[in-house]
């Protein structure tokens, strides 16, 4: 939702306008700025915590305000962008508490598929019909950031789609593994297959382009970064199986 809203509002970022602003390692985000995702997502989680644990209300409020101030301080967002992100996140958190959606394995898979299709579908339509490159903010970040090592490619809209899709597929596998849990623990055979699959895909994505570049002196332009991003977040729910 945050990515779609950013595509709709096309929010600029403060550090794009003036080199006199002090920049930090967290400043140079590469996506549009409105609403702030760093406020929207944590505030949604903090709202859920505050509504379920009343004694944590002040702590959650303090954390939400601190996050909002920090995003403005490092010149990553304008004040109205963090306000929008905070309000939307609070609204989403209240909806989750009120309706308590129950995601099954098939729901997570459908959600991941929907994200990827809708993300690339919107991009295709906007680029070919309206003529707007939805990665326009990346060029602004590259030109405005003082330290190139601070440019966060992981904050592009497409990285967000791959990240959330990875978590969704990971959650599907998490539920599958948890359903096979016995007194002796997780189904080790299934877990080993998942781990081997992750290793094979990672080696292919990383090693393939590297070998071609070394042997044939050719650079490959591909979506390998997004695939690795997907694998990284796909792995996160699996770690929960050991907790």
BELUR-V827055 format. One record per backbone hydrogen bond with DSSP energy under -1.0 kcal/mol. NH is the residue of the N-H (numbers start at 1). CO is the residue of the C=O. If there is no record, write none. Layout:
NH_CO / NH_CO
//
This chain:
5_1 / 6_2 / 7_3 / 8_4 / 9_5 / 10_6 / 15_75 / 16_13 / 17_14 / 27_24 / 29_27 / 33_11 / 36_81 / 40_36 / 41_37 / 43_39 / 44_40 / 45_41 / 46_42 / 47_43 / 48_44 / 49_45 / 50_46 / 51_47 / 52_48 / 53_49 / 56_53 / 57_54 / 60_56 / 61_57 / 62_58 / 63_59 / 64_60 / 65_61 / 66_62 / 67_63 / 68_64 / 69_65 / 70_66 / 71_67 / 72_68 / 73_69 / 74_70 / 75_72 / 76_71 / 77_71 / 82_78 / 83_79 / 84_80 / 85_81 / 86_82 / 87_83 / 88_84 / 89_85 / 90_86 / 91_87 / 92_88 / 93_89 / 94_90 / 95_91 / 96_92 / 97_93 / 98_94 / 99_95 / 100_96 / 108_104 / 109_105 / 110_106 / 111_107 / 112_108 / 113_109 / 114_110 / 115_111 / 116_112 / 117_113 / 118_114 / 119_115 / 120_116 / 121_117 / 122_118 / 123_119 / 124_120 / 125_121 / 126_122 / 127_123 / 128_124 / 129_125 / 131_126 / 132_126 / 136_133 / 138_135 / 140_136 / 141_137 / 142_138 / 143_139 / 144_140 / 145_141 / 150_147 / 151_148 / 152_28 / 153_151 / 155_152 / 156_153 / 160_156 / 161_157 / 162_158 / 163_159 / 164_160 / 165_161 / 166_162 / 167_163 / 168_164 / 169_165 / 170_166 / 171_167 / 172_168 / 173_169 / 174_170 / 175_171 / 176_172 / 177_173 / 178_174 / 179_175 / 182_185 / 185_182 / 191_187 / 192_188 / 193_189 / 194_190 / 195_191 / 196_192 / 197_193 / 198_194 / 199_195 / 200_196 / 201_197 / 202_198 / 203_199 / 204_200 / 205_201 / 206_202 / 207_203 / 208_204 / 210_206 / 211_207 / 212_208 / 213_209 / 214_210 / 215_211 / 216_212 / 217_213 / 227_223 / 228_224 / 229_225 / 230_226 / 231_227 / 232_228 / 233_229 / 234_230 / 235_231 / 239_235 / 241_238 / 242_239 / 243_240
//
